[in-house]
Amino acid sequence: MPIGSFARRSGLTASALLVYADAGLLRPTEVDPVSGYPFYGEDQLERAVLLRRLREIDMPLATAKSVLSADRAEAIRLVDEHANAVVSGATAAPQHAAVIKGSCAAEPAVIVAALSGPVLAAAIEQVLTATTDEPDSAVLGGVRFEADSSAVTVTAT
């Protein structure tokens, strides 16, 4: 089938199909020797749709090529590995954005202290026993954070 028809059926663009052909991911079954026009086979649709789905989750072409050539178990492992990397990157993005925004401000923010998650969790856990979900019991009036270059102190009031 002509590249335009194949593109519509697979959900890819003709230009993407040309890139994938050049990358060796999805080569046309036939190329017209005079015009250079590519043609694809019905049997390539499944691979094209899978490739589209891999690109929809921002999988790089090299990794997509590995997925397409792997057995089922390895393909699943590679997809999981990529998805976990995307999630980790998305989790870190707000922190990176805060640093970037701080550098764009007229007066950059001064970092007084930087804590690892476990250190902050341990500090919070120390005041957690003073909290309650009962609206009539005002056990914890507030939490005070004091920080300097050497320590962060969490005090329940």
N, C-alpha and C positions, 0 to 999 in steps of 0.2 A: 504494500500500500504506500502511497506517496507520503512524504514526511509530514505534510499538513494534516492529513487524515489521522496518521499515527499520533501526532502531537495532541490532537483533540481527544482521541480515544484514551490516551495515557494520562492526560492532564498535564503534560509537559509542553513547553514552548518549542518551536522549531529550532530556535537559537540554542536552547539548552540541549536539545538532541545533538546538534552539531558539536557542542563542547564535549558532551559525553562520548561521542564517536571519536573525537580527537584524543580523549583521555583513555580510550580503550574500554570504557564501561559498557557501552551499548552501540556496537557498530551496526550499520545498515546491512541487510542481507544482500543488497545489490546496489550498485552505483552505476548510473547511466554513463557509458564510456564517452559519450559526446558532450553531454551537458554537465556531468558531474552530479546530477540530481540523485539524492539517496532514496532508497525504498526500504521499508521495514516489513517484517513478517508478523502475522497474527501470533505466532508462537513467542514473540518478543514482548508482547504486551505485559505479561506478568512481571517480567524483569524490569520493564520501564516503570510500572506502577510502584514496585518496591523501591526502585531508585528514587522516584519522586517522594515517596514517604520518608526515606532516609534523609533526603535533602530538606524536607519540611521540619525535621528535628535538628537542622543545622549540622548534620554530619559532614565532615570534610570528605572530598572526593576520594582521597587515598583510603580512608577508613571504609567508605561505602564500597570501594572496589574489593576490600578484604571481606566485607560482609557478603557481597554478591558471589564471591568465589569460595566461601567457607561452607562447611557442612552445617546442618541445622543447629547443633549445640554450640558451635563456635560462633555462628552468626548471632544467636541469642546473647551469648556472653559479650560480644562486641557492642551490641545495641545497648545492653545494660550498662556496660562500662562508659559508653558515650553519654547516656542519659544521666548517670551519676555525676559525670564531669560537668554537664550542663547545669544540673541542680546546684552543685558546689559553686560554680561560677555565678549563678543567679543569687545565691545566698551571700556571696562576697561582694556583689555589685554595689549594694547600698553603702558599704564601708568604703569602697574605692571612690564612689561618687561623693561621699562626705569629704574625703581628702581633697578631691579635685575642686569641689565647691569652696573649700577652705582656702585653697591656693588662689582662687579667683576673687576672693573677698578683698576689700580695701585694706583691712587689717587681718592678716591670717590668724586663725585660731591657734592658741598656745595649748599644746598637749601637756597637761599636768601629770597625768599618770596613764599608763596603759596596762590593762590586766588581762590575763588569760581567762577563758571561760570558767575553768575549774576554781580559780582563785576567787573570782566574783561570786560564783555559786556558793562557795564555802562561807564567804562573808554574809551573803543573804541568808543562808541557812542558820546562822547564829542569831538572827533577829526573827526568823520565821516562827519560832515557838511563841512569840508574843502576839501573833495574829489570830484572828478568829473570823468565821463567816456569820456569826450571830450579830444582827443589826443592833440589838439592845446592849451588847457588851463592847464598850470602848476600851479595848485592851491596848491596842497600839495606836498612839496618837500621831506618829510620824516616824520617818526614818531620816537620819542626817548622815550625809556623806561628806567626809572631810578628806581632802587629798593634797598631798605635796609630792615632791619628787621622789620620796623614799617610801611612802605608805599611803594606803587608803583605809580610813577608819569608818565603819558603819555602826551607827548608834541608834537603837530603838528608843523612842520617847513616848 
